[in-house]
Amino acid sequence: MLRTLFAAALAASLLAPPALAKGRARDNAVVSASVMSAREPLDACGGRDLLDAVVPDGPFLEACKFHDACYRSGQLDQGVCDADFLIDMREACDANWPKASASGKHAACEVAAYTYYRAVNSRFGSMLYPRGVTEGQLGKVSQTVSEGINGTRHLEACAEARNASNRKLRFLLTLHDARGEWVATAPGVSSLSLQPGETKTLCAGTSVSWFRNAANIGDAYALTLKVDDPSTINPFWDLLDVDRLDCETASGKCVRVAKAT
């Protein structure tokens, strides 16, 4: 799996490591057996020829083999496969270069492990995760109206965004007024990356605009959850609408809009 991700690995090692639960999700004997049955002879970190030199197996060969099989088996979602992958690589570092006797090599191994992890726990990894779905859901909504500059009142709507898919995805929340005109996008020029099943809150409001405020947004507004579809590589993103809530400005009460079939 890593053979197609070597470029992403080179830029990822400077980020802080994630907080991961101890132990592997696939330590369950039934899950592990199913994953093992999905292994193929060419599973490795970098594959063959040049890519094997760019993404060498090093001490991570068995971890890479299991990670490839984990994706292929579909027994665990992408986030869990990636988390187990990092745990396996860190254990390989501990086994080959114990901190007490080889602290320098151990530290270098940890950096390499996290670089490999970041390469797969990414949009590229999501694109390669077999049978990956693209789903998201809006949850609880809260609405506030506050006074801004020159007494202008601004509306802000915050909604829980949940990754309801089996792979890591990037989300955006858009706010449209009663006429369907765009007002704001959160989190702005970036996006919110969520692991499968993860939920975080996004907020969009009129304060980002010179021309919009709580008074002229209308008697209703719409919150739409959008996701970057990882199935294609597009520098400008491929955004899909996955959920929408229509809300009353006066009460803040929202109802879900059924998807078109």
Buried (B, 14 or more C-beta within 10 A) or exposed (E): BBBBBBEBBEEBBEEEBBEBEEEBBBEEEEBBEBBBEBBEEEBBBBBEEEBBEBBBBBBBBBBBBBBBBBBBBBBBBBBBBBBBBBBBBBBBBEEBBEEEEBEEBBEEBBEBBBBBBBBBBBBBBBBBBEEBEBBBBBEEBEBEBEEEEEEBEBBBBBBBBBBBBBBBBBBBBBBBBBEEEEBBBBBEEEBBBBBBEBEEBBBBBBBBBEEBBBEEBBEBBBBBBBBBBBEEEEEEBEBBBBBBBBBBBEEBEBEEBEEEE
